[in-house]
Amino acid sequence: MIRIKPRTPRPGAGTRRGPRLRARGPGDGCDERPAAAFERPCRRRLRRALTLGLPTVWGAVAITYKLTCPLAQQHGLGARIVTSAVFFAVGTGLIFHVRHALIRELRQIREIAGAAQNVLLRPLPPRIDGLALAAGRLSASRGASVGGDLYEVAATDHGVRVVMGDVRGHGLAAIGTVAAVLGSFREAAHDEPELPQVLRRLERALARHLRERSRAEHPASGAAAPESPVAEEFVTVLLVEISQDGEVWALNCGHPWPYRLRGRAQQLPGGEPLPPLGPFPLPAELPLQHCGRLLPGDALVLHTDGVEDARDGSGRFFPLQAVLGEAARTQPVSPQQVIQSVYARLLRHIGRLPSDDAALLVLRNDRQRVPRQQTETGRCARTMS
């Protein structure tokens, strides 16, 4: 005869239903986060119910008063005044309730939009690899902090690399192109040992982005129509590399040359820029421009053409070099003060919201002085003069 040995339950083991129904407390390794997770949806449902229910309650009160209250059935002057006051109170309550809900929703939308824009054009640190820096931007679209201007600073093994660019057009329509160029720069700046290769990576990223936009706008043809704005899209780009000894190298594709602040504001000599990215392919040879040396205490100001091209009511352009010269007289130059003074003067100059995006980026060399070689002294003096 076969005997079946009864199975001895393990210590602490329960029935099949037991473990699922057993309450777990803080001592079991369970915290209060699940409870909070359940409370958040409940609060949202309650808020939504209040948003929809309070107007219904206000309307029900008004209709009930009109149909059931004897005073509302009378036609005397006093009764009409009371009825009008009741309906006025109900209407005012509805307006205030709807206004409060709209303001709350608008505040949430602005917070989300601000967070998304900061991820795209993220705030720069106050110092990077011995350089103090500050950046500012003015968007031509009301309520937007990001437009068609782009900038980024990256400390790499090849030096501090900076990009400043301006997408054709302005406002929210250019954000997609800004994202494509910035995303490519943030990787290429660290991967590519030579600055020309970084520029070619940006060109390929822009071309890929424009092809995708073209297919999205013209799915039947598979290519951009001649009258499509995508076919005319271009980006001006200025790539700058600052080495450990302060040497400044640049590649310029149709962008304004930066200014150096050393007691006065002087535009860096860089020669004839290349065409902007987009309409024409880059040449086979990319001439890397040597822009001299950034000495300790010197500041470099990069900007977009929305700053210099801003006009007042009389059609006069904004005197950027003169404003920068005034800021350069204060030593040491503060990047934050330069940004604030330029934008304050710019807004006073135009007297309204700018018609184009305007971006500024200021870097000050806070590194210790590096001894120069005898052969470098004459070459740097000739370049910076």
Protein Blocks (a to p, Z undefined) as FASTA:
>chain_A
ZZdddddddehiacfklmmmpccdfknopafklmmmmmmmmmmmmmmmmmmmmmmmmmmm
mmmmmmmmmklmpcbfklmmmmmmmmmmmmmmmmmmmmmmmmmmmmmmmmmmmmmmmmmm
gcddfbeghiacddddddfbghiabdfbccdddddfkbccddddddehedjllmmmmmmm
mmmmmmmmmmpmbfklmmmmmmmmmmmmmmmmmmmmmmmnopacfklmklmgccdddddd
ddfkopacdddehiacddddehiacdddebjadddehjaccdfbdcdddebjadehiacd
dddfklmmpccfkopacdfklmmmmmmmpccddfklmmmmmmmmmmmmnopacfbdcddd
ddddfbdcddddfklmmmmmmmmZZ
